């Protein structure tokens, strides 16, 4: 009887059932808050996050651009400048391209053809038989076009036609209302924040200063972002993980390379969502710090169950070996401890969105 009691107590049901259930509860609790975690290993990794790297457009900002200023050169009308840019961008799905089309809503897209998107530069399109370029300063320089540099709190789009500079267009974005709270929440948890963006340094510095981001690197191509993430991975503290937060198709390689990839699920591209380990269904960056709190709570409950189950079983095994306990103690140490551990694990289903 003592041997049978010893055998019942040593059954690992409490650990085998409660630990996976804790992670399932964590994933379920996170999903109730609009956070899709694709596996328990990613939930555990979130609890170890030491560096959070962000894209800017569509991640920390709304990605809803509007034309706020135009600067055509002498001899070019504002209408001609906007129409040329809008037609050149008519085949692109980029938020900046959408804002240009919204500024000229009645254009006939059939006037444009042979559009070429040049990654990190802009577009090159045939409009009414003329070659029109619309993009950043790097595009003008690569095509050997003399242009007048412009400044402003936003993205500058330079436009040229048949090698002649037509002018520049200022397009401004708006920060997400919870972006600053997201940075404060992460920094309160000891997470270092970094922003990597293809936007101009002036705009990037302005946004980073306003949101309180620790470090910013601007004017980056998609390949440059991967290089910076590689550097940051080498610099991160020991036993800490690096999370990258992005939304666009250009962010997919970085999302794959980071320890934890977090994508925006509402406005984010399919490629980014597929590559990510965690998806924020409502594009709220403040949910990142919430996801980390959920993951830390999940790990705390998992460790509680492990310590509780092993401690009770060890005590009962010793008492049984000495002949002090009977089979009823064995049942408690097996089924009773399992039930208590499962009840503790169900606490993960109750998550307050903002604590």
C-alpha positions in Angstrom: 0.0 0.0 0.0 2.9 2.3 0.8 4.4 1.6 -2.6 1.1 2.2 -4.4 0.6 5.5 -2.5 4.2 6.5 -3.4 3.4 5.7 -7.1 0.2 7.8 -7.1 1.9 10.8 -5.6 4.8 10.7 -8.1 2.3 11.0 -11.1 3.2 14.3 -12.9 -0.4 15.2 -13.9 -0.3 18.6 -12.1 2.7 19.7 -14.2 1.7 18.1 -17.5 -1.7 19.7 -17.4 -1.3 23.0 -15.7 1.8 24.4 -17.4 0.5 24.1 -21.0 -2.9 25.3 -19.8 -1.2 28.4 -18.3 0.3 29.3 -21.7 -3.1 28.5 -23.5 -4.7 30.8 -21.0 -2.1 33.5 -21.7 -2.7 33.3 -25.4 -6.5 33.4 -24.9 -6.3 36.3 -22.5 -4.1 38.2 -24.9 -6.5 37.5 -27.8 -9.3 39.0 -25.8 -7.3 42.2 -25.7 -6.8 42.1 -29.5 -3.3 40.6 -29.3 -2.7 37.5 -31.4 0.3 35.4 -30.2 1.2 32.6 -32.5 2.7 30.2 -29.9 3.7 29.7 -26.3 7.3 30.1 -27.1 6.7 33.7 -28.4 4.7 34.5 -25.2 7.7 33.4 -23.2 10.1 35.4 -25.3 7.9 38.5 -24.8 8.6 38.4 -21.1 12.4 38.7 -21.8 12.2 41.7 -24.1 15.0 44.2 -23.5 15.0 46.2 -26.8 11.9 47.2 -28.8 12.6 48.5 -32.3 9.9 50.4 -34.2 9.2 51.3 -37.8 7.6 54.8 -38.0 5.0 55.1 -40.8 1.9 53.1 -40.0 3.3 51.8 -36.7 3.9 54.9 -34.5 2.0 57.2 -36.9 -1.5 56.7 -38.4 -0.1 56.2 -41.9 -2.8 58.7 -43.1 -0.9 61.2 -45.2 -2.2 64.5 -46.5 -0.7 67.0 -48.9 0.0 70.1 -46.8 2.3 72.2 -49.0 3.5 72.4 -52.6 6.5 74.2 -54.0 6.5 74.2 -57.9 9.4 75.8 -59.7 8.9 78.8 -61.9 6.8 78.1 -65.0 5.1 75.1 -63.4 1.6 75.4 -61.9 0.6 73.7 -58.7 -2.0 71.7 -60.5 0.5 70.4 -63.0 2.9 69.4 -60.2 0.2 67.5 -58.2 -1.2 65.8 -61.3 2.2 64.6 -62.4 3.0 63.2 -59.0 -0.5 61.6 -58.6 -0.4 59.9 -62.0 3.2 58.7 -61.4 2.0 57.2 -58.1 -1.3 55.8 -59.4 -0.1 52.2 -59.4 1.4 52.2 -55.9 -0.3 51.1 -52.7 2.0 53.1 -50.4 0.2 55.5 -48.0 2.1 58.5 -49.5 0.8 57.5 -53.0 -2.7 57.3 -51.7 -2.5 60.9 -50.3 -1.3 62.2 -53.7 -4.2 60.5 -55.5 -6.6 61.9 -52.9 -5.3 65.4 -53.7 -6.2 64.9 -57.3 -9.3 62.6 -57.2 -10.6 63.0 -60.7 -7.5 62.0 -62.7 -7.7 59.3 -65.5 -5.3 56.6 -64.4 -5.1 55.3 -68.0 -2.8 58.3 -68.8 -0.1 56.5 -66.8 1.7 53.3 -67.8 4.9 51.3 -67.3 5.2 52.1 -63.6 8.4 51.0 -61.8 8.7 51.1 -58.0 12.2 51.7 -56.9 12.7 50.4 -53.4 13.6 53.2 -51.0 13.6 55.8 -53.7 10.2 56.3 -55.3 8.5 55.5 -58.7 9.3 56.0 -62.4 6.2 56.1 -64.6 5.3 57.0 -68.2 2.6 59.7 -68.1 1.2 61.0 -71.4 4.3 59.7 -73.1 6.7 61.5 -70.7 8.9 59.9 -68.1 7.8 61.2 -64.6 9.8 60.6 -61.4 8.3 61.0 -58.0 10.2 60.1 -54.8 12.8 61.3 -52.4 16.1 63.1 -52.9 18.0 59.8 -53.5 15.8 59.2 -56.6 16.7 62.6 -58.0 20.4 62.1 -57.3 20.4 58.6 -58.8 18.8 59.9 -62.0 21.2 62.9 -62.2 18.5 65.5 -61.8 19.3 68.9 -60.4 16.7 69.7 -57.7 16.0 72.3 -55.0 16.1 70.7 -51.5 13.0 71.4 -49.3 12.4 71.1 -45.6 9.3 70.6 -43.5 7.7 68.5 -40.7 6.8 65.6 -43.0 7.8 63.6 -46.1 9.1 65.5 -49.1 8.2 64.1 -52.5 10.3 65.5 -55.4 8.8 65.4 -58.9 10.6 65.5 -62.2 9.5 65.1 -65.9 11.8 64.2 -68.7 14.8 65.1 -66.6 13.5 68.5 -65.6 12.7 69.2 -61.9 9.1 70.3 -61.4 9.0 71.0 -57.7 8.4 69.4 -54.3 5.3 68.3 -52.3 5.2 68.2 -48.5 3.1 65.3 -47.1 2.5 65.1 -43.4 1.5 62.2 -41.2 -0.1 62.2 -37.7 1.1 60.3 -34.6 -1.1 57.7 -33.2 -2.8 58.9 -30.0 -1.4 56.0 -27.9 2.1 56.1 -29.3 3.6 58.2 -26.5 1.9 56.1 -23.8 3.3 53.0 -25.5 6.9 54.3 -25.2 6.3 55.3 -21.6 4.9 51.9 -20.8 7.9 50.1 -22.4 10.4 52.3 -20.7 8.7 51.8 -17.3 9.4 48.0 -17.8 13.0 48.7 -18.5 12.8 48.2 -22.3 15.0 50.3 -24.5 13.2 51.9 -27.5 14.7 52.4 -31.0 13.1 53.8 -34.2 14.3 52.8 -37.7 12.7 54.7 -40.6 13.2 55.5 -44.2 11.9 59.1 -43.6 14.2 62.1 -43.4 16.4 62.7 -40.3 14.6 66.0 -39.5 11.1 64.3 -39.5 12.4 61.3 -37.6 14.1 63.3 -34.9 11.0 65.4 -34.5 8.7 62.3 -34.0 11.3 60.6 -31.7 11.6 63.6 -29.5 7.9 64.1 -29.2 7.3 60.4 -28.3 10.4 60.1 -26.1 12.1 57.4 -28.0 15.6 56.5 -26.8 17.4 56.1 -30.2 16.5 56.9 -33.8 18.1 56.1 -37.2 16.6 57.7 -40.3 16.9 57.6 -44.1 17.2 53.8 -44.2 16.4 51.4 -47.0 14.8 48.0 -46.2 18.2 46.4 -46.3 19.6 49.1 -43.9 17.0 48.2 -41.4 18.1 44.6 -41.4 21.7 45.7 -40.9 20.7 47.9 -37.9 18.7 45.1 -36.3 21.7 42.8 -36.7 23.8 45.5 -34.8 21.2 45.9 -32.1 21.0 42.1 -31.7 24.7 42.1 -31.0 24.4 44.9 -28.5 21.4 43.7 -26.5 21.8 42.6 -22.9 22.5 38.9 -22.1 19.3 36.8 -21.8 17.2 39.6 -23.3 15.2 39.5 -26.5 14.8 42.1 -29.3 11.3 42.8 -30.6 10.7 44.6 -33.9 7.4 46.3 -34.6 6.4 47.0 -38.2 3.5 47.0 -40.7 4.7 47.2 -44.3 5.9 44.6 -46.8 9.4 46.1 -46.5 9.4 45.2 -42.8 8.9 41.5 -43.4 12.6 40.6 -43.6 13.3 42.5 -40.3 10.3 40.9 -38.6 11.7 37.5 -39.5 15.2 38.4 -38.3 14.2 39.8 -34.9 13.8 37.6 -31.9 10.1 38.6 -31.8 8.3 40.1 -34.7 5.2 42.2 -34.0 3.0 43.4 -36.8 0.1 45.7 -37.1 -3.0 43.6 -38.1 -5.5 46.2 -39.3 -3.5 48.3 -41.8 -0.4 46.0 -42.0 0.4 44.1 -45.2 -0.2 40.4 -45.5 3.5 39.7 -45.8 4.2 41.5 -42.5 1.4 39.7 -40.7 2.6 36.3 -42.0 6.2 37.0 -41.0 5.3 38.2 -37.5 5.1 36.2 -34.3 2.7 38.6 -32.6 -0.1 40.6 -34.3 -1.9 43.6 -32.9 -5.3 43.4 -34.4 -6.3 47.0 -33.7 -2.9 48.6 -34.6 -2.6 50.1 -31.1 1.1 50.3 -30.1 0.2 50.6 -26.4 -0.8 46.9 -26.6 2.9 46.0 -26.9 3.6 46.8 -23.2 0.3 45.1 -22.3 1.4 41.9 -24.2 4.7 42.0 -22.2 2.8 42.3 -18.9 0.6 39.4 -19.9 3.7 37.3 -20.8 5.3 38.1 -17.5 2.2 37.2 -15.6 2.0 34.0 -17.5 5.6 33.0 -16.6 4.9 33.9 -13.0 1.9 31.6 -12.8 3.8 28.8 -14.6 6.6 29.1 -12.0 4.1 29.2 -9.2 2.5 25.9 -10.4 5.9 24.2 -10.8 7.1 25.2 -7.4 3.7 24.4 -5.7 3.3 21.0 -7.4 6.9 19.9 -6.8 7.0 21.1 -3.2 3.7 19.3 -2.2 4.7 16.1 -4.0 8.2 16.1 -2.4 6.7 16.6 1.0 4.1 13.8 0.5 6.7 11.4 -0.9 8.9 11.8 2.1 6.0 11.3 4.5 4.8 8.3 2.5 8.3 6.7 2.6 8.2 7.1 6.4 4.8 5.4 6.5 3.0 8.5 7.9 0.6 9.3 5.1 -2.1 7.0 3.5 -3.7 6.7 0.0 -6.0 9.7 0.7 -2.9 11.9 0.9 -1.7 10.4 -2.3 -4.9 11.3 -4.0 -4.6 14.9 -2.8 -1.0 15.1 -3.9 -2.0 14.0 -7.3 -5.5 15.0 -8.2 -5.9 17.7 -5.6 -2.7 19.5 -6.5 -3.6 19.2 -10.2 -7.0 20.8 -9.7 -5.4 23.7 -7.6 -2.8 24.3 -10.3 -5.4 24.3 -13.1 -7.5 26.8 -11.1 -4.4 29.0 -10.7 -3.7 28.7 -14.5 -7.2 29.9 -15.3 -6.3 33.3 -13.8 -4.6 34.1 -17.2 -7.9 34.3 -18.8 -8.7 37.5 -16.8 -6.6 40.3 -18.2 -7.2 44.0 -17.6 -6.3 45.8 -20.8 -4.6 48.7 -19.1 -3.4 48.3 -15.5 
